Amino acid sequence: MSFLDKIRACNTWNPRDFRPFLLDGERIGSLRPGAVEQFRRWPAQFQVATDAVYWSGAPADFAGRTAVLAEVVQCLAEEGVVSHLHGEPYPVTAGHREQARCLIDRAAAPFFGMRAFGQHLNGFVRTPRGIEMWIGRRSASRRLYPRCLDHLVAGGLPNGLTLSENLRKECAEEAGMSAELADRAVAVGAVTYCRDSERGLKPDVMYCYDLELPEDFAPRCTDGEVETFYRLPVEEVRDLVRDTGEFKLNCNLVIIDFLIRHGLLAQSDPEYLTILRGLRADLP
């Protein structure tokens, strides 16, 4: 295994396997052939063509488009085509969150191949022995990646909250962290990837943060999503990422980015430049 293997695992998709989902000429999603056929059920809304699915009957307003998608998603969820509903509204956009054309339930975004946004925080402590990172183990009850290793704080970025508001919320829920401490997190960029998953296409953007924590900090999960925490030497975290499949898949990318920025992945590594490029994949 290698760092590059982890990057490739998050970027396994073939554009020829997906058909664009278009709204007013913008590609807001990417559909598998099986998903494409579902849209024939709503001919007043969607035009299924050989090159794309066009949302030709979309209402002109934000609320109207959101309502139409909610009805479609509810129907798909009731029939089991979409596995479940999450209850968090995500922006439907071909670009930034602020350019949303409407909203969709978080759990349905991969079915439509719609762009999703999240936040991942590297919580670490500087010690006489070197950097140590706080790592969580996901609860066995999690629908996705049960009992895998995860960041100290990581979560989706729903519509209606700013980056700082959502980060405070996630820090409180997942690590029992005060808003004052959460606000010390340093925004360090973003990682992107596009993965063909069993639920559909995931063209995702993860905003990344570093937070240097005090020596006496001890995380406390308040929402039941994490079953235990570990404080590990960064070299051990590095080896777990490179050599095992212990981490939730997309966490690997954010940790690799951390390793690069802190000089823990050598520039002399023959895959160094390929790894750098791989952390910022182009999104459809």
Secondary structure, 3 states (H helix, E strand, C coil): CCHHHHHHHCCCCCHHHCEEEEECCEEEEEECHHHHHHHHHCCCCCEECCCCEECCCCCCCHHHHHHHHHHHHHHHHHCCCCCCCCCCEEEECCCCHHHCCEEEEHHHHHHHCCCEEEEEEEEEEEECCEEEEEEEEECCCCCCCCCCEEECEEEECCCCCCHHHHHHHHHHHHHCCCHHHHCCCEEEEEEEEEEEECCEEEEEEEEEEEEECCCCCCCCCCCCCEEEEEEEEHHHHHHHHHHCCCECHHHHHHHHHHHHHCCCCCCCCCCHHHHHHHCECCCC
